[in-house]
Amino acid sequence: MTPQEKAKEIVYKFYDEIKYMERAKQCAMIAVDEVLNVLPQQEYLEDRGEYSENRERIYWKEVKREIENL
């Protein structure tokens, strides 16, 4: 699922309950922040032999940007 699709999915799950878009976006941002808080900052890429920003963190940061753009 693309970050844009995931952002819409999360926001609309909250919207279905809240019925207010700005509040749904705020709740979705909190949810994404919680995901980011439990993911490690970096990961070791064995194929490159180096550390890099965790790919899941990159994905969820993009989801957060997409929520802001909705």
QUILIN-V582123 format. One record per pair of residues at least 12 apart in sequence whose C-alpha atoms are under 7 Angstrom apart, sorted by the first residue. I is the first residue (numbers start at 1). J is the second residue. Records with the same first field share a line. If there is no record, write none. Layout:
I->J, J
//
This chain:
3->59, 62, 63, 66
4->63, 66
6->63
7->63, 66, 67
10->28
11->24, 25, 28
14->27
25->67
29->64
32->60, 64
36->57, 60
39->57
40->54
41->53, 54
42->54
//
